[in-house]
Amino acid sequence: MERPVTRKLLATFIEYAAKGCATSIEWQRFIVAHYADPQMEEARRECARVLQGPGRAVTSEQLGLLRSLADRLRSGI
């Protein structure tokens, strides 16, 4: 049984995906899913927009944006 996706778990996935390490299975679990939590849903949409799929390379600006998303999820702001 999979653990429920929390803000911290989604943040960890975003950081992992930003490095180009996310698999298509992880992409399905974290990005294709939708969240009732508005902050998680916003982060999910922004991550999907930036990465556009698993294993995509990102610019340093995009990397900064993804790290910021993860930080905000962890801090709850």
N, C-alpha and C positions, 0 to 999 in steps of 0.2 A: 504494500500500500504506500502510495506517494504521500510525502508531507504536504500539507496545504501551503500554497504560495503566500508568503508573508511579504511585507515591505522589504525586510532585510534580505530575504531570499531572492526577490526580484532585483534588488540592488546588486547583489552578488552576480546574478546572471548578466545584468547589463554590463558590469565591468568585465566579465569573462567574454561576452560577445564583442565588446569593443576591441579586445585583443585578437579577434578573429578565431576564437577557440570554440564557439558554440556549434553544436551539431544540429542537424535538422530536427532531431527528436526534441532537443532542448528548445529549439525555436518554436516548435509546435506547442510545447508545454507552457512557455512563458509569454510568447508574443501573439500567437493565434488565439489564445484564451482571452476572455474579457473579464474585467474585475469590477465589483460593486463599489470598491473604494475609489473615489474620484482621483486621488493622487496617484494611485497605482495605474489606473486606466490612462491618465494623461502621460505618465512615464512610459507605459507600454506603447502608446501611439507614437510618441516622439522617438523612441528607440527604433521602432519599425520604420518610421520615415527616414531616419538617418542611415540605418544599416541596410534596409531594403532586402534583407535575406541573410541567412547564416553564412559566416566566413567572408564577408565583405570587408575590404580595407577601408579605413577611415582617415580623414585628414586630422591634423593636430587640433584644429578648431572643433571638429566633430567629436574627437576624443575628449576634449575639455567639456563639451556639452553633455556627453554621456556620463562622464564622471560626476558632473554637477547633478544630473538626475539621480544617480545612485546616492550621492551625499544627502540630497533632499529627502529621499525615501527613508534613509537611515535616521535622519534627524527629526522626521515627521513634520517638516515645514514645507 
